[in-house]
Amino acid sequence: MKTDIEIAQSTPMLPIEQVAEKLGLSQEQFSPYGRYKAKLDHRLASQLSARPDGKIVLVTAISPTPAGEGKTTTSVGLADALALKGKKVMLCLREPSLGPVFGVKGGAAGGGYAQVVPMEDINLHFTGDLHAIGAANNLLAAMIDNHIFQGNQLGIDPRRVTWKRCVDMNDRQLRFLTDGLGGKANGTPREDGFDITVASEIMAIFCLATDLADLKERLGKIVVGYTYSGEPVTAGQLHAAGAMAALLKDAFDPNLVQTLEHTPAIIHGGPFANIAHGCNSAIATRLSAKLADYVVTEAGFGADLGAEKFLDIKCRFTGLRPSAAVLVATVRALKHHGGCPKEELSTPNVTYVEKGLGNLRRHIENLQNFGLPVVVAVNAFPTDTEEEYNLIEQLCSEMQVACARSEVFAKGGAGGAQLAEKLLQILDQQAQPPKLQFTYPDEMGLKDKIETICKKIYRAKEVTFAPAALRSLSQYEQMGCTGIPVCVAKTQYSFSDNAKLLAAPEGFTMNVRDVRLSAGAGFVVAIMGAIMTMPGLPKKPAAESIDLQADGKITGLF
């Protein structure tokens, strides 16, 4: 059996000019980046504003498990399936981070016969967007410390610098450190640390900005620390926003690639959903909706994280509205949530599936509470049985949602025919996207918003706040930040902040240990449980299996 990278490398690609032609783009509207990638002019969305928007389909999933769900694979296969039905469709995804590529997941461009290509390029550096974001982040960090070193006219308290450097790699050694050592000429000693690039506020700003002017304005609002008297200090006060925006100028143009079946795909921006807001750039989604009649996009991790943030943050800020949600599940993952040992996931067992269905039920309920019609996509494995599948179908029938088996991993777009048909039955009946019901109103206080998400989406019994978190919330409200959304950082593996509480736990307590202000992005980040904004590598990282052959061919990338 071929690996993902072997399938990708053996499938011919169209020159990117031909992919652009499918979208009706002229030579002036895109810039080839090699033979199979291109940058699209970010201004196209506003230039095409008179065009009606295509229908947006949000692909999300149940809570992740080691058994795998296949959300990106399903997204790619669904786009190909809609294209096979003669629909003008655009796939719109996040850019992979090098952290998980070299860590646990390996390649993150789909799988089997439902992939975006060139797979190696997309997973390794791509067009350099994430490097530009890291450079902008670290330029600001350097300017903060230089300002302190050069006389500190703003009176920045070195003990209260909140801005961290970043690197696009899982590296636990960098979480906490002391820098500025070696004497006066080498800076001011202080406690510091790194975040992974996809958790940087620059990434969030990059993915929410509407144009270059908005990008620069948001960069200037970043709060980097506080003065000795407790006043916030911004990147604008350091005169850093212009240079940071200059570093991001080319990266801000969305990236055009293709699927194995030559369906156009835009891949742009890539915040994690467990520690950031988990959606591709707003400019990419908006442009996709202008270029196609149907847009298939995804939100990171389970629906309690990625979909909630897509709807409560991205949709609130941009006015974008999905027409339906596709919720991806697997029999294997439901068994895991039902308590099945990992070594028995391939063995038929309806009891474990039945016990794990609570996780699927809760995600369906949450999406329905937002006002979205739902289609459950069961990503098929060869070891699944009809009895197990029938349990899922029965639950979906009880909850009045469509259910379709997806075989896109093995069959590409043809394997998503049933899913595409069930989805089109919903979309073709809609004149307008359904009205969204947000989890909380804008005017609600920050603490109440956090508690509402925990109780309404996660179903926590109570929420506790560390003293430091309460102090931060009080300060942010005094700064006038009451009306902004909340971005929760927590484990992706459970509705709770405890990764071991599987399925649909109840009666648990959520613990908020820190709250960070992302003033430029326009939200606060509530950090819960043991979640880290700088992940670490596993005992056997995927990097150990990745290699480069003498002829330049990359192997082992999933």
Salt bridges, closest charged atoms under 4 A:
ASP41 OD2 - ARG43 NH2 2.83
ASP53 OD1 - LYS290 NZ 2.80
ASP121 OD2 - LYS37 NZ 3.19
ASP129 OD1 - LYS39 NZ 2.72
ASP145 OD2 - ARG165 NH2 2.91
ASP145 OD1 - ARG190 NE 3.01
ASP157 OD2 - ARG159 NH2 3.01
ASP192 OD2 - ARG165 NH1 3.18
ASP192 OD2 - ARG190 NH2 3.41
ASP195 OD2 - ARG516 NH1 3.59
ASP214 OD2 - ARG218 NE 3.11
GLU217 OE2 - LYS221 NZ 3.62
ASP250 OD1 - LYS249 NZ 2.83
ASP253 OD1 - HIS42 ND1 2.83
GLU298 OE1 - LYS71 NZ 3.83
GLU298 OE2 - ARG94 NH2 3.89
ASP304 OD2 - LYS490 NZ 2.97
ASP312 OD1 - ARG316 NH2 3.66
GLU365 OE1 - ARG459 NH1 3.33
GLU386 OE2 - ARG405 NH1 3.05
GLU388 OE2 - LYS335 NZ 2.95
GLU398 OE1 - ARG361 NH2 3.64
GLU407 OE1 - LYS411 NZ 3.37
GLU421 OE2 - LYS85 NZ 3.22
ASP442 OD1 - ARG316 NH1 2.47
GLU451 OE2 - LYS447 NZ 3.05
GLU506 OE2 - ARG362 NH2 3.66
ASP514 OD2 - ARG516 NE 3.73
GLU544 OE1 - LYS540 NZ 3.13
